[in-house]
Amino acid sequence: MSRYRKSLYVFDKERPVPAVIRSYTQEDFHGLIQIQRECFPPPFPSELWWNEEQLTNHVRLFPEGALCVEMEGRPVASMTGLRVHFDPSHADHTWEEITDGGYIRNHQPDGNTLYIVDISVSPAYRKLGLGQCLMQSMYETVVQLKLERLLGGGRLPGYHKHAGEMSPEAYVNAVMQGELKDPVMTFLLHCGRTPVKLVSDYLEDEESLNYAMLMEWKNPFHV
């Protein structure tokens, strides 16, 4: 196991600001839970924030998939993954079953795919491109581990606004044609992810009507 650490600059409008993307450790747990608190304030149930048992599993079972962005001396964004065996011909699944509800006890050390459990950016830092920086770092992990792909389910939080007049398939097609923008799917397209399959009942999410688009990034070096 090798720790990940990368120093870079992100841009606050025109001003370059130093940041570090690195593996998170037990010392970061309080800060990571604080990120969740800022991202999902009440009335969002606090029991759905990361807990210490989940975070302990992340750094113990698959530390290569546990990354954070540190700025001004504290974590301000995080991204977590696990390894799974993914068969594109049997793509349907829920977030709960494939991530073990965020506990990743089902992590498969020989899995062919890095599956994204979560990405969270503290609201005060969301204009700096940290999500894309974290995604790029996970792509580097995919290459380092010689995996086939990075995969994850993207919520469709804009769909509820159009559900009365279009199916989820039509909504996704409109996003792909550039006629609509979806906060998550469009972001993932900007990150280089490509659609795999639309999945129903992926996650309990009113905005998406429980739909999600599975999106992947294939390792260009994988044979």
Backbone as a ProteinNet text record, in pm:
[ID]
protein_1_A
[PRIMARY]
MSRYRKSLYVFDKERPVPAVIRSYTQEDFHGLIQIQRECFPPPFPSELWWNEEQLTNHVRLFPEGALCVEMEGRPVASMTGLRVHFDPSHADHTWEEITDGGYIRNHQPDGNTLYIVDISVSPAYRKLGLGQCLMQSMYETVVQLKLERLLGGGRLPGYHKHAGEMSPEAYVNAVMQGELKDPVMTFLLHCGRTPVKLVSDYLEDEESLNYAMLMEWKNPFHV
[TERTIARY]
84	0	87.5	58.4	133.4	39	85.8	7.5	10.8	-99.8	-111.2	-91.1	-12.3	5	43.4	-29.8	-3	-28.9	69	52.7	17.5	-73.2	-114.7	-175.4	-210.5	-280.5	-419	-518.3	-652.1	-679.3	-784.2	-804.8	-932.4	-914.7	-1026.1	-1041.7	-1131.7	-1142.4	-1008	-931.8	-803.8	-684.4	-710	-601.2	-566.2	-440.2	-401	-388.4	-442.8	-445.6	-387.1	-293	-231.4	-327.5	-315.6	-395.6	-312.6	-350.2	-285	-394.1	-378.7	-464.8	-383.6	-440.7	-364.2	-457.7	-397.5	-473.2	-520.9	-644.7	-687.4	-659.9	-644.1	-606.8	-701.3	-677.9	-763	-762.6	-651.1	-642.6	-739	-787.2	-876.7	-1024.1	-1056.3	-1196.4	-1288.5	-1245.9	-1330.7	-1356.1	-1253.2	-1268.1	-1355.3	-1347.4	-1429	-1576.8	-1604.6	-1743.3	-1794.4	-1706.6	-1745	-1783	-1709.9	-1745.4	-1886.7	-1917.9	-2052	-2157.1	-2123.3	-2215.7	-2243.5	-2139.6	-2156	-2229.6	-2206.1	-2270.8	-2416.9	-2447.3	-2581.8	-2632.3	-2662.9	-2707	-2848.2	-2889.8	-3026.7	-3124.5	-3237.8	-3295.5	-3240.8	-3135.1	-3074	-3032.9	-3068.4	-3040.8	-2891.3	-2844.3	-2701.2	-2649.7	-2738.6	-2691.1	-2648.8	-2680.7	-2637.9	-2505.5	-2450.4	-2314.9	-2218.4	-2095.1	-1993.2	-1983.4	-1960.5	-1929.3	-1789.4	-1737.7	-1597.8	-1575.8	-1676.3	-1660	-1645.4	-1727.8	-1714.2	-1577.5	-1536.8	-1408.6	-1291.4	-1301.1	-1196.3	-1185.8	-1300.6	-1299	-1234.9	-1262.4	-1206.6	-1053.6	-995.4	-848.9	-784.4	-860.5	-804.8	-817.9	-934.8	-960.6	-908.4	-916.5	-872	-822.9	-707.6	-657.2	-631.7	-601.8	-578.7	-703.8	-819.9	-944.8	-998.9	-916.7	-960.1	-877	-930.9	-856.9	-929.1	-852.3	-910	-828.8	-891	-820.3	-799.3	-675.3	-642.9	-613.2	-680.9	-653.4	-658.7	-571.9	-568.2	-561.6	-490.1	-463.3	-572	-677.1	-783.2	-843.2	-902.9	-970.5	-1094.9	-1112.8	-1229	-1308	-1257.2	-1327	-1274.1	-1357.3	-1312.1	-1377.1	-1313.7	-1364.6	-1324.5	-1417.9	-1395	-1437.3	-1360.1	-1394.2	-1360.8	-1401.7	-1364	-1345.2	-1286.5	-1270.5	-1382.2	-1437.8	-1542.7	-1515.9	-1577.2	-1581.7	-1706.9	-1688.7	-1803.2	-1814.5	-1934.5	-1966	-2067.2	-2028.5	-2120.6	-2249.7	-2248.3	-2370	-2468	-2423.8	-2510.6	-2488.2	-2530.1	-2491.9	-2582.2	-2706.4	-2801.3	-2760	-2767.5	-2738.5	-2785.3	-2785.6	-2814	-2685.5	-2688	-2571.5	-2549.1	-2657.5	-2648.5	-2576.3	-2612	-2554.4	-2410.8	-2379.1	-2244.6	-2139.8	-2185.3	-2090.5	-2102.9	-2192	-2218.8	-2264.3	-2348.8	-2399	-2290.2	-2179.5	-2068.3	-1965.6	-1990.7	-1896.2	-1788.1	-1807.8	-1717.2	-1658.4	-1733	-1683.5	-1683	-1749.1	-1750.5	-1640.1	-1544.2	-1429.3	-1359.7	-1334.2	-1268.1	-1127.9	-1024.6	-889	-842.7	-904.4	-867.6	-971.8	-1061.6	-1166.1	-1109.6	-1182	-1132.8	-1172.6	-1252.9	-1311.9	-1300.4	-1262.8	-1267	-1403.8	-1482.8	-1619.7	-1627	-1685.5	-1691.1	-1807.4	-1775.1	-1874.9	-1934.8	-1848.9	-1894.3	-1793	-1843.4	-1757.8	-1828.6	-1758.5	-1816.8	-1719.6	-1772.6	-1692.5	-1764.1	-1693.6	-1751.1	-1803.7	-1926.3	-1988	-1901.6	-1824.1	-1741.9	-1628.9	-1603	-1489.8	-1535.7	-1663.4	-1717.6	-1688.7	-1636.1	-1608.3	-1463	-1390.6	-1246.4	-1210	-1308.4	-1278.7	-1222.3	-1248.7	-1189.4	-1245.8	-1373	-1431.3	-1358.3	-1328.3	-1255.2	-1112.7	-1051.6	-915.9	-915.3	-1014.9	-1024	-1050.1	-1137.1	-1166.1	-1040.1	-962.3	-837.9	-742.5	-738.1	-651	-695.4	-826.7	-876.6	-845.9	-848.6	-807.4	-661.2	-579.1	-438.2	-425.4	-511.5	-511.8	-552.5	-651	-692.7	-575.6	-501.2	-385	-278.5	-249.4	-147.4	-178.4	-306.3	-345.5	-378.1	-365.4	-388.3	-530.8	-628.4	-768.1	-829.3	-944.8	-1009.8	-1078.2	-1135.4	-1218.3	-1240.6	-1286.8	-1351.6	-1499.9	-1583.7	-1727.7	-1800.9	-1917.6	-2001.3	-2136.7	-2233	-2366.3	-2381.7	-2420.9	-2443.4	-2591.9	-2626.8	-2764.3	-2806	-2936.4	-2990.2	-3077.9	-3015.9	-3095	-3180.3	-3152.3	-3235.5	-3359.5	-3370.2	-3478.5	-3617	-3628.1	-3761.4	-3830.3	-3751	-3809	-3874.3	-3840.2	-3887.4	-3963.8	-3980.3	-4039.9	-4182.9	-4251.9	-4390.1	-4404.7	-4298	-4311.6	-4215.1	-4123.3	-4031	-3990.4	-3959.9	-3910.4	-3766.5	-3713.6	-3572	-3479.2	-3517.3	-3434.5	-3430.3	-3546.3	-3550.3	-3471.1	-3476.2	-3400.4	-3250	-3204.6	-3062.7	-3021.6	-3107.5	-3076.9	-3067	-3154.9	-3149.4	-3020.3	-2973	-2844.8	-2731.4	-2737.1	-2631.3	-2632.4	-2750	-2758.6	-2725	-2701.8	-2671.4	-2793.4	-2912.4	-3035.5	-3067.1	-3021.8	-3038.8	-2905	-2891.5	-2775.1	-2823.5	-2755.5	-2785.3	-2665.9	-2688.9	-2575.8	-2473.1	-2517.9	-2423.5	-2377.8	-2471.4	-2432.9	-2344.5	-2379.5	-2298.5	-2159	-2153.2	-2023.3	-1938.9	-1998.8	-1922.7	-1877.1	-1959	-1914.8	-1793.8	-1795.1	-1679.3	-1555.2	-1575.4	-1462.4	-1411.2	-1474.9	-1429.2	-1502.5	-1606.8	-1684	-1782.3	-1813.4	-1906.7	-2019.7	-2142	-2257	-2244.9	-2292.1	-2297.9	-2442.4	-2521.2	-2659.5	-2739	-2864.1	-2956.9	-3013.2	-3007.1	-3049.1	-3161.5	-3266.3	-3376.6	-3355.7	-3417.7	-3409	-3264.8	-3177.9	-3036.1	-3014.8	-3084	-3064.6	-3193	-3231.8	-3352.1	-3324.6	-3381	-3345.9	-3462.8	-3535.4	-3654.9	-3623.4	-3512.8	-3480.3	-3459	-3398.9	-3369.9	-3480	-3583.9	-3686.6	-3623	-3514	-3439	-3359.6	-3352.6	-3273.5	-3127.9	-3040.1	-2899.7	-2843.9	-2745.7	-2675.9	-2539.8	-2519.3	-2386.6	-2293.8	-2179.3	-2084.4	-1943.6	-1865.3	-1733.3	-1624.4	-1502.8	-1382.4	-1295.4	-1270	-1190.8	-1042.3	-965.6	-820.1	-763.8	-707	-657	-533.6	-471.2	-352.1	-385.5	-511.1	-546.9	-560.4	-498.2	-504.2	-608.7
-119.3	0	124.2	216.7	342.2	458.5	553.8	672.7	767.2	835.3	930.3	1070.4	1151	1291.1	1371	1479	1563.3	1708.1	1793.7	1937.2	2004.6	2100	2170	2304.4	2379.6	2506.6	2496.1	2545.1	2561.4	2711.2	2747.7	2889.9	2941.1	3043.5	3120.1	3241.6	3230.7	3327.7	3330.6	3438.3	3444	3417.6	3393.3	3381.2	3234.8	3192.8	3056.2	3035.3	2924.9	2894.5	2754.6	2737.9	2606.1	2505.3	2381.2	2271.4	2144.7	2049	1917.4	1811.6	1719.9	1601.3	1486	1418.1	1313.2	1205.9	1094.8	990.3	1042.9	1012.2	1052	941	981.1	890.7	912.1	836.7	846.9	988.3	1059	1194.8	1289.9	1251.5	1338.2	1311.3	1209.4	1166.5	1279.9	1355.8	1466	1564.6	1597.6	1691.5	1637.8	1507.4	1446.5	1445.3	1419.6	1424.5	1568.3	1664.9	1806	1843.2	1790	1814.2	1764.8	1644.6	1589.2	1678.4	1728.1	1815.7	1943.1	1996.9	2118.4	2091.2	1974.1	1939.3	1902.1	1839.4	1786.4	1832.6	1961.9	2014.9	1967.3	1980.2	1948.2	2024.9	1963.6	1841.5	1709.5	1711.3	1585.5	1507	1378.6	1303	1282.7	1320	1312.6	1169.1	1071.4	932.5	886.2	967	932.3	998.4	1084	1133	1016.2	1032.1	930.9	910.7	786.7	761.7	701.4	691.6	649.6	505.5	419.7	281.5	275.5	351	354.8	407.4	519.8	579.7	488.7	418.4	322.8	212.9	164.3	62.2	115.1	241.5	299.1	295.3	340.8	350.3	214.7	121.4	-11.6	-106.8	-106.8	-204.6	-159.5	-30.1	18.6	162.5	183.2	319.7	392.5	317.9	382.8	454	413.9	475.1	577.4	625.4	721	848.1	948	1070.5	1192.8	1293.9	1421.5	1535.2	1653	1776.1	1856.2	1892.4	1974.9	2116.9	2213.4	2354.1	2428	2522.6	2603.3	2514	2403.2	2317.1	2219.3	2206.1	2112.1	2048.9	1929.2	1868.5	1949.7	1976.1	2051.5	1974.9	1860.1	1776.8	1634.2	1538.1	1399.1	1315.8	1203.3	1108.3	969.4	876	741.8	638.7	531	423.3	287.3	183.4	46.1	-28.9	-146.9	-230.9	-334.4	-351.9	-451.8	-522.8	-639.2	-705.4	-656	-589	-535	-602.8	-651.5	-712.1	-621.6	-553.3	-459.9	-525.7	-656.6	-723.9	-747.4	-724.5	-732.9	-606.4	-494	-364	-318.4	-366.9	-313.9	-345	-243.8	-259.8	-134.4	-139.2	-20.4	27.8	155	208.4	129.9	97.3	27.8	-105.8	-184.1	-317.9	-315.1	-223.3	-227.9	-162	-72.6	-6.9	-57.9	-157.2	-206.1	-90.5	-5.5	108.1	204	208.4	296.5	233.8	110.6	42.6	-34.4	-60.3	-129.1	-259.9	-331.3	-462.3	-563.8	-529.2	-616.2	-580.3	-498.7	-463.6	-589.5	-594.9	-711.1	-669.7	-711.4	-665.6	-696.6	-795.5	-827.5	-778.5	-690.5	-639.4	-564.3	-567.1	-504.1	-357.6	-307.9	-175.1	-97.9	29.5	118	184.3	157.5	208	323.7	435.5	553.8	543.9	553.5	548.7	687.2	789.1	922.3	1026.6	1144	1261.3	1378.7	1450.2	1561.2	1678.4	1796.1	1919.2	2018.4	2070.6	2170	2288.2	2336.2	2441	2564.6	2603.8	2724.6	2708.7	2584.5	2558.3	2503.9	2517.7	2450.8	2521.1	2640.3	2711	2691	2603.1	2590.2	2470.9	2392.5	2276.9	2157.6	2149.5	2040.7	1904.7	1900.3	1772.5	1714.3	1797.1	1749.7	1708.1	1781.1	1745.4	1608.6	1583.5	1454.1	1342.8	1368.2	1267.5	1232.9	1334.2	1310.2	1225.3	1251.5	1173.6	1028.1	1003.9	866.2	797.2	873	813.9	768.1	849.2	812	684.1	669.3	546.7	426.5	444.2	336.2	290.9	387.2	354.4	284	338.1	280.5	135.1	105.2	-28.9	-119.4	-64.6	-141	-197.3	-116.6	-157.5	-126.2	-184.3	-162.5	-26.8	16.5	136.8	195	319.3	381.5	388	358.5	352.9	411.8	465.6	512.7	554.6	559.7	604	752.3	825.6	968.8	998.3	1065.4	1111.5	1200.3	1215.4	1304.4	1409.7	1497.8	1588.2	1688.9	1707.4	1799	1733.4	1601.3	1531	1565.4	1588.9	1612.6	1735.2	1828.2	1947.6	1916.5	1803.6	1770.8	1639.4	1575.3	1441.4	1440.5	1554.2	1559.4	1551.1	1593.1	1595.2	1503.2	1437.3	1346.7	1229.9	1119.8	1001	1024.3	941.9	958.4	936.9	846.2	824.3	949.5	1015.5	1138.3	1250.4	1254.8	1356	1337	1212.7	1183.8	1219.4	1187.3	1219.6	1370.9	1446.6	1592.3	1648.2	1587.6	1629	1598.6	1479	1440.2	1525.8	1578.1	1665	1809.7	1840.5	1976.9	2065.8	2005.4	2083.6	2114.7	2030.3	2050.5	2027.5	2086.9	2060.4	1996.8	1891.4	1828.5	1852.3	1895.3	1930	1818.5	1693.1	1582	1521.9	1485.5	1418.9	1507.5	1636.4	1727.7	1744.1	1750.9	1756.9	1634.2	1515.4	1393.2	1387.6	1438	1446.5	1538.2	1650.9	1741.8	1672.5	1576.4	1503.4	1390.1	1369.6	1264.6	1132.1	1129.1	1005.6	988.9	864.9	836	747.5	764.3	688.2	539.1	458.7	313.1	265.6	301.4	255.2	339	364.2	427.9	321.2	348	249.6	308.3	230.6	274.4	222.9	290.5	250.8	236.4	326.7	321.5	371.9	481.4	548.2	623.1	622.1	695.4	844.6	907.4	1045.2	1109.6	1196.9	1257.5	1336.9	1410.4	1494.8	1411.6	1295	1207.7	1106.7	1107.7	1003.2	864.2	855.9	732.5	678.6	755.4	713	758.5	687.7	729.7	681.4	752.3	711.1	654.7	526.7	469.8	530.5	581.8	645.3	597.6	572.2	513.7	599.6	571.3	621	499	465.1	345.4	378.6	291.4	308.2	297.5	404.3	398.5	310.5	272.9	187.2	40.4	9.6	-128.9	-210.2	-325.4	-416.3	-521.9
0	0	0	-90.5	-95.8	-70.8	7	35.3	-83.7	-104.3	-214.2	-158.9	-229.2	-189.6	-312.8	-337.9	-453.7	-415.4	-438.3	-415.5	-547.8	-542.9	-664	-626.7	-729.8	-709.1	-772.5	-700.4	-756	-765.9	-839.4	-866.3	-801.8	-718.8	-662.6	-751.6	-851.4	-960.4	-1033.6	-1023.4	-1094.9	-1003.4	-876.8	-779.9	-754.1	-779.8	-748.5	-597.6	-551.1	-408.4	-387.9	-294	-275.3	-211.9	-256.1	-200.8	-204.6	-121.7	-120.6	-129.1	-223.4	-228.8	-172.7	-74	-5.3	49.1	86.4	155.2	289.3	324.9	459	559.6	684.5	792.6	910.7	1014.4	1133.2	1190.8	1178.4	1231.9	1160	1043	965.2	991.6	1071.5	1081.6	1126.9	1226	1274	1160.9	1084.8	974.5	863.2	837	731.8	770.6	896.9	944.2	940.4	967.6	958.7	814.6	715.6	575.9	548.3	598	579.4	646	763.7	836.6	755.8	691.6	612.2	481.4	424.2	296.6	316	429.2	453.5	590	603.3	733	767	894.2	932.6	842.9	805.5	865.1	812	729.7	686.9	811.6	821.7	945.1	968.6	1085.5	1116.4	1116.2	1136.4	1136.4	996.9	893.8	758.9	720.9	807.9	785.2	803.4	752	781.7	932.5	974.1	1115	1124	1244.1	1260.7	1217.1	1232.1	1186.9	1035.1	964	818.3	776.9	834.5	797.1	831.8	943.6	980.4	875.6	827.9	722.8	595.2	562.1	439	442.4	552.4	558.3	586.7	642.1	671.7	553.2	488.6	383.1	246.7	217.8	86.8	97.9	161	179.5	48.9	-59.2	-188.5	-239.5	-188.4	-230.9	-134.2	-42.8	59.2	45.9	-23.3	-52	2.7	37.6	77.4	18.3	15.2	-20.9	106.7	132.1	248.1	202.1	263.3	238.9	372.1	387.7	510.3	634.2	620.7	735.8	774.2	690.9	727.2	601.3	613.9	499.3	462.5	333.7	288.2	181.7	138.8	41.3	55.7	18.1	26.3	-82.5	-111	-210.4	-165.2	-174.9	-122.8	-226.7	-237.7	-329.9	-271	-342.9	-310.3	-440.9	-433	-551.8	-556.6	-676	-697.7	-829.8	-845.9	-976.2	-1047.9	-1161	-1234.6	-1369.8	-1398.2	-1526.9	-1597.1	-1705.2	-1771.8	-1820.3	-1841.3	-1886.1	-1771.2	-1647.6	-1529.9	-1446	-1503.3	-1446.7	-1332.8	-1325.8	-1228.7	-1085.1	-999.6	-857.4	-785.5	-654.4	-574.5	-509.1	-467.3	-394.6	-266.2	-198.4	-70.1	-84	-184.7	-195.4	-247	-338.6	-395.5	-305.7	-214.1	-122.5	20.6	41.6	177.6	267.2	211.4	287.6	332.2	256.1	291.1	383.3	428.9	519	443	315.7	221.1	275.2	359.6	405.6	292.6	180.8	62.9	-35.7	5.4	-79.9	-129	-261	-322	-366.5	-294.3	-324.9	-466.6	-532.3	-670.1	-769.6	-725.8	-814.1	-933.1	-1045.4	-1168.7	-1181.7	-1086.5	-1098.7	-967.3	-976.5	-860.4	-861.4	-759.1	-752.2	-652.6	-695.1	-610.5	-512.7	-385.9	-279.4	-257	-256.1	-216.2	-260.4	-293.6	-311.3	-245.2	-158.2	-83.3	-82.6	-109.9	-106.6	-17.2	81.5	171	89.9	117.7	34.8	14.3	113.3	101.6	-0.6	-43.7	-134.5	-269.5	-300.5	-419.2	-551.1	-549.6	-674.9	-720.5	-652.8	-678.4	-765.9	-808.3	-893.4	-818.9	-687.6	-608.3	-646.5	-686.7	-727.9	-847.5	-945.1	-1062.5	-1025.8	-934	-890.4	-822.3	-737.4	-671.9	-773.1	-870.3	-972.1	-1050.6	-1087.8	-1160	-1076.7	-946.8	-859.3	-852.4	-851.5	-852.4	-985.7	-1097.3	-1224.5	-1216.5	-1153.1	-1137.1	-1053.9	-953.5	-872.6	-957.1	-1043.9	-1134.8	-1221.5	-1274.7	-1357.9	-1274.3	-1155.8	-1068.6	-1033.4	-1008.7	-968.2	-1087.2	-1209.5	-1333	-1339.5	-1297.1	-1301.4	-1438.2	-1465.9	-1594.7	-1602.2	-1491.1	-1497.5	-1358.7	-1358.9	-1244.1	-1278.3	-1180.8	-1204	-1084.1	-1108.1	-998.2	-1051	-962.8	-999.3	-973	-1074.9	-1059.5	-1041.7	-930.5	-912	-1029.8	-1046.3	-1148.9	-1080.4	-1001	-915.4	-991.5	-1121.2	-1199	-1255.8	-1245.1	-1314.9	-1260.7	-1129.4	-1072.3	-1134.1	-1185.9	-1247.6	-1382.3	-1442.2	-1576.9	-1581.1	-1464.9	-1462.5	-1514.2	-1503.2	-1549.1	-1699	-1771.7	-1918	-1990.1	-1918.9	-1990.1	-1902.4	-1967.8	-1899	-1855.5	-1762.9	-1726.2	-1845.5	-1936	-2055.5	-2142.7	-2157.3	-2237.1	-2169.7	-2036.5	-1962.4	-1984.8	-1971.4	-1992.6	-2134.9	-2232.2	-2371.1	-2391.2	-2323.8	-2335.3	-2276.3	-2166.6	-2109.3	-2207.7	-2268.2	-2361.5	-2488.1	-2524.6	-2642.3	-2610.3	-2481.5	-2442.3	-2428.3	-2433	-2420	-2274.2	-2183.6	-2039.9	-1971.5	-1853.6	-1768.3	-1639.1	-1596.8	-1468.7	-1377.1	-1253.2	-1165.2	-1148.4	-1146.5	-1125.9	-1257.9	-1343.2	-1467.6	-1554.5	-1564.8	-1645.5	-1584.4	-1451.1	-1383.1	-1416.4	-1411.6	-1439.2	-1584.9	-1676.6	-1816.3	-1829.4	-1758	-1758.3	-1703.2	-1613.5	-1553.9	-1642.7	-1757.7	-1847.6	-1834.2	-1752.7	-1736.3	-1852.4	-1887.7	-1995.8	-1945	-1998.3	-1950.1	-1979.5	-1885.4	-1901.2	-1906.3	-1804.2	-1798.3	-1699.7	-1732.5	-1640.5	-1546.7	-1415.5	-1315.7	-1231.9	-1209.3	-1123.9	-982.1	-885.6	-744.1	-696.4	-746	-708.1	-566.5	-533.7	-405.7	-373.3	-246.7	-208.5	-219.8	-322.8	-356	-429.9	-362	-420.8	-547	-547.8	-663.2	-789.3	-773.1	-887.4	-913.8	-830.8	-834	-827.3	-750.9	-722.6	-842.9	-952	-1067.2	-1052	-1120.1	-1129.2	-1261.8	-1312.5	-1433.3	-1394.9	-1423.5	-1404.1	-1507.7	-1461.1	-1552	-1519.6	-1622.1	-1603.5	-1666.4	-1624.2	-1690.3	-1712.7	-1838	-1867.4	-1867.5	-1805.8	-1800.1	-1942	-1995.8	-2133.3	-2150.3	-2036.9	-2043.2	-2020.5	-1991.5	-1961.2	-2089.4	-2089.6	-2204.7	-2176.8
[MASK]
+++++++++++++++++++++++++++++++++++++++++++++++++++++++++++++++++++++++++++++++++++++++++++++++++++++++++++++++++++++++++++++++++++++++++++++++++++++++++++++++++++++++++++++++++++++++++++++++++++++++++++++++++++++++++++++++

